Amino acid sequence: QAAGDEDLPRIRCRSGDDGAFELLGVTEAMGEVELFTIVASYNWNHPEAPLGPGQGVMARAGESGLLLELRELTLLTGRVEDAAGAPLPGIQVLAYHSGRTRVPAAVLRKATTDEEGGFQMDLPEDSSVDLVALPPSGEDSAAPAVLEGIASDARDLVLPLGE
């Protein structure tokens, strides 16, 4: 995929059996665009593949020989709590590549906390992510809980929401 913006929808293609791809629709006027792969759960041809996205690649129209890599997935686990340490069920937790803009199109994985406030997600191994726990709907004044630069295989993280 090539990342889009408000005026430009995403441009997508599938790789062939040999892994080669040709992304049609990227123009010189677009300048440099970010190309990236999507998480394996969206890989309808191979939904069981334990692979996730690698880092994106910046490219311009007409470039060739680009390499986009997939990574094995690893499990990250954690818990969302309120300021008193009580578990918060039903909270949405989003993972982004560390340092990237936190827009809906950049979400690597989403999870919803269980009754004990726990969550887990499969993320690309050997990567660093930023986690964001969103306040419950209807609590517009509450700030999200954020943990930055977390190893994708971290275990038993705690995101304190409402502190």
C-alpha positions as CSV (number, residue, x, y, z in Angstrom):
1,Q,0.0,0.0,0.0
2,A,1.0,3.6,-0.5
3,A,-0.1,5.8,2.4
4,G,-2.8,8.4,1.5
5,D,-4.0,11.6,3.1
6,E,-7.3,13.5,3.0
7,D,-7.0,14.3,-0.7
8,L,-5.5,11.0,-1.8
9,P,-6.9,7.5,-1.0
10,R,-4.5,4.6,-0.4
11,I,-3.2,2.8,-3.4
12,R,-3.1,-0.9,-3.0
13,C,-1.8,-4.0,-4.8
14,R,-1.1,-7.6,-4.1
15,S,2.3,-9.3,-4.6
16,G,2.6,-12.1,-7.0
17,D,3.6,-15.7,-6.2
18,D,7.2,-14.6,-6.4
19,G,6.7,-11.6,-4.0
20,A,7.0,-9.0,-6.8
21,F,4.6,-6.1,-6.8
22,E,3.7,-3.2,-9.1
23,L,1.9,-0.3,-7.5
24,L,0.0,1.5,-10.2
25,G,-1.3,5.1,-9.6
26,V,1.7,6.6,-7.9
27,T,2.6,9.8,-9.8
28,E,5.5,12.3,-9.9
29,A,3.1,15.0,-8.5
30,M,2.7,12.9,-5.3
31,G,6.4,13.3,-4.5
32,E,7.8,10.8,-2.1
33,V,5.3,8.3,-0.7
34,E,5.5,5.7,2.0
35,L,5.0,2.1,0.9
36,F,4.1,-0.5,3.5
37,T,2.7,-3.9,4.0
38,I,-0.3,-4.7,6.0
39,V,-0.7,-7.0,9.0
40,A,-1.2,-10.7,8.2
41,S,-4.7,-10.8,9.6
42,Y,-5.7,-8.9,6.5
43,N,-4.0,-11.4,4.3
44,W,-7.1,-13.1,2.9
45,N,-5.0,-15.6,0.9
46,H,-3.0,-16.8,3.9
47,P,-4.8,-15.8,7.1
48,E,-2.9,-18.4,9.2
49,A,0.5,-16.8,8.3
50,P,2.2,-15.6,11.5
51,L,3.7,-12.6,9.7
52,G,3.3,-8.9,10.2
53,P,4.5,-5.7,8.6
54,G,8.1,-4.6,8.5
55,Q,9.2,-1.0,8.3
56,G,7.8,1.2,5.5
57,V,9.9,2.3,2.5
58,M,9.9,5.8,1.1
59,A,9.8,5.9,-2.7
60,R,8.9,8.0,-5.8
61,A,7.0,7.2,-8.9
62,G,9.0,5.0,-11.3
63,E,11.4,3.6,-8.7
64,S,12.0,-0.2,-8.9
65,G,13.9,-2.8,-6.9
66,L,12.3,-1.8,-3.6
67,L,12.2,-4.4,-0.8
68,L,9.3,-4.6,1.7
69,E,9.9,-7.2,4.3
70,L,7.4,-9.0,6.5
71,R,8.4,-10.0,10.1
72,E,7.5,-12.9,12.3
73,L,4.9,-12.0,15.0
74,T,5.5,-12.0,18.7
75,L,3.0,-11.6,21.6
76,L,2.7,-8.5,23.7
77,T,0.6,-8.6,26.8
78,G,-0.6,-6.0,29.3
79,R,-3.4,-4.6,31.4
80,V,-5.2,-1.2,31.7
81,E,-6.0,0.1,35.1
82,D,-7.6,3.2,36.6
83,A,-5.7,5.5,39.0
84,A,-6.5,3.3,41.9
85,G,-5.1,0.2,40.2
86,A,-8.5,-1.4,39.4
87,P,-8.8,-3.2,36.1
88,L,-10.7,-1.5,33.3
89,P,-12.6,-3.9,31.0
90,G,-13.7,-2.9,27.5
91,I,-10.9,-0.4,26.8
92,Q,-9.5,-0.2,23.3
93,V,-5.7,-0.4,23.1
94,L,-4.0,0.7,19.9
95,A,-0.4,-0.1,18.8
96,Y,1.6,2.1,16.4
97,H,5.2,1.8,15.1
98,S,7.2,4.0,17.6
99,G,7.6,7.6,16.5
100,R,5.0,7.4,13.8
101,T,2.1,9.7,13.5
102,R,-0.9,8.3,15.4
103,V,-3.6,8.4,12.8
104,P,-6.2,5.6,12.2
105,A,-4.5,4.4,9.1
106,A,-1.2,3.8,11.0
107,V,-2.7,1.4,13.6
108,L,-0.7,-1.8,13.6
109,R,-3.0,-3.7,15.9
110,K,-6.1,-3.1,18.1
111,A,-7.1,-5.0,21.2
112,T,-10.0,-4.6,23.7
113,T,-9.4,-5.3,27.4
114,D,-11.1,-8.3,29.0
115,E,-12.9,-8.4,32.4
116,E,-9.6,-8.2,34.2
117,G,-8.4,-5.3,32.2
118,G,-6.0,-7.6,30.3
119,F,-5.1,-7.4,26.6
120,Q,-2.8,-9.1,24.2
121,M,-1.7,-8.5,20.6
122,D,0.5,-10.1,18.0
123,L,3.1,-7.6,16.8
124,P,6.1,-7.7,14.4
125,E,9.1,-9.1,16.3
126,D,12.2,-7.0,17.1
127,S,10.2,-3.8,16.7
128,S,9.3,-0.9,19.0
129,V,5.7,0.3,19.4
130,D,3.8,3.0,21.0
131,L,0.6,1.9,22.9
132,V,-2.4,4.1,23.4
133,A,-5.3,3.1,25.7
134,L,-8.4,5.2,24.8
135,P,-10.7,6.5,27.5
136,P,-14.2,5.0,27.6
137,S,-16.6,6.6,25.1
138,G,-18.4,9.5,26.6
139,E,-15.4,10.6,28.7
140,D,-14.2,13.3,26.3
141,S,-12.2,15.1,28.9
142,A,-10.1,12.0,29.9
143,A,-6.7,11.7,28.3
144,P,-5.6,8.5,26.7
145,A,-2.9,6.4,28.5
146,V,0.3,6.2,26.4
147,L,3.4,4.1,26.6
148,E,6.1,4.9,24.0
149,G,9.0,2.9,22.7
150,I,7.8,-0.5,24.0
151,A,9.4,-3.7,22.8
152,S,6.9,-5.7,20.7
153,D,7.5,-8.8,22.9
154,A,6.9,-7.0,26.2
155,R,4.9,-8.9,28.8
156,D,2.6,-7.7,31.7
157,L,2.7,-4.0,30.9
158,V,0.4,-1.7,32.8
159,L,-1.3,1.3,31.2
160,P,-2.7,3.6,33.9
161,L,-5.8,5.3,32.4
162,G,-7.0,8.4,34.2
163,E,-3.9,9.5,36.0
